[in-house]
Amino acid sequence: QTKRWLSLETLLEQAIERYPRSPAWPRLQALAEMQQGNIDEAVGKFEHAFELQPTPKALAELTEALITAQRSDEAIEMLRAHVELTQQVPPLLAMRGRALAALNQPEQARNAFILAYGRCQDFSPFIGVSNQAASTWGLEQAYEIALEATQDRHALWIDLALAALEHRLGRYSEAYSRLLQLEPQFRPGAPAGVQPQERDTFENLLASCAHFAGNYEHARDAYRRVLERVPDNMAALNNLAFLLAERLDDAEAALPLAQRAAAYATRDANVQDTLGWVQFHAGQSDAALQTLLTSLELEPIALTYYHVAEVYLAQGQSDRAVQMFEFAAETAEKSNDKETLDKATQRLNELTQ
């Protein structure tokens, strides 16, 4: 590993000698230093990249490195010195909030975040500000500040962004209700003006929130609209396959979707778990067991242990099933997966009484 880093450093030094006015090379140096944990060295490289090309992105990377290096006072001075860039980019205003919070100035930090949210004019910067707020105080408080900052503003993208935050918080019913109110604006015959990114975000959120909120038919239809727009959307393929097999008793329709997703993500344990579970529902018990065991080799996930246990139980191998239910419960407890823990515990009670 050390030899590879030294080789990379040599190549980057040579590139800088050859192209001394290009900011790309000191930026790559900085990123390499960050990966090695050399934060102060990274700050110097980011400063050089910013001097060569003083863009908002370069300023954001430099400020992020200063905050990471616990040099928040310098971060604030850097943002103040380049106020013309800072005022253009809401996430940079949010970084000022992060730095102020690190300096134990919570009220000023909160005001900085409210200002940052207020400067947002579309979805992406709003989510960028939310990510900065979440890094500072956690997602729950980021959401509360976002609500406060937007209480007198009304726009489709604001509701969409708030729904995205609610989804991340696991408030699926709240997000689903908000999305249902937006749905007429995304259907045929609605007034023009919806951006493609907004439509994609809406359909993905609607599908997931409907799924978690228990409206499975609505979720199925939304996932299918996602796949009409992006046929190779791996998450939609995987989630729709699981939904069809687990909730809508349609393993026949689920199987080709799960197979496509698994072909795209051969090293993704969750996707392989879905394929195995769909195979089980499709009556392919032996294939399901092999796929699920392969998934466990990739990552020991509680739900996969539970699925393996159910397959063993269906095959009449109750001793192995009990062992796997125990693994499922143990892993679920460690990962705070309450749903799987409850299911595995119930199965163990049934089998060991």
Number of C-alpha atoms within 10 A of each C-alpha: 6 8 8 9 13 11 11 15 16 12 13 18 15 13 15 17 10 10 12 14 14 14 21 17 22 25 24 18 22 27 20 19 19 17 10 12 12 14 21 18 16 27 25 18 23 28 22 19 26 21 14 16 16 15 12 19 14 20 24 22 20 26 27 21 25 24 22 16 17 16 17 23 15 14 26 20 13 17 21 14 11 13 13 11 19 21 17 13 19 24 28 28 27 28 29 29 29 28 26 23 20 17 14 10 13 16 11 14 24 21 15 21 28 23 17 27 26 15 18 20 13 15 19 15 19 22 20 19 26 27 17 22 28 16 13 20 14 13 19 15 15 23 18 10 19 25 17 12 18 17 9 7 10 9 10 13 20 20 20 22 23 23 25 24 22 21 20 13 13 13 16 24 17 15 27 24 16 17 22 12 10 16 14 12 16 17 10 8 8 11 10 9 8 13 11 9 10 18 17 15 17 22 23 20 23 29 27 25 28 25 23 17 17 14 14 20 16 16 26 22 16 23 28 18 17 24 19 11 12 12 12 14 16 20 16 25 24 26 22 28 32 24 22 22 23 16 14 14 13 17 24 16 15 27 25 15 23 30 21 17 25 23 13 14 16 12 15 14 23 21 26 28 29 31 29 32 30 30 25 25 20 18 12 14 19 14 14 25 22 12 22 27 20 16 25 19 12 15 14 16 20 26 24 27 29 27 25 27 27 24 25 20 17 13 12 11 13 16 13 16 25 22 15 24 30 21 22 28 28 16 19 22 16 12 12 11 16 13 12 21 25 14 15 28 16 13 19 18 10 9 14 7 5
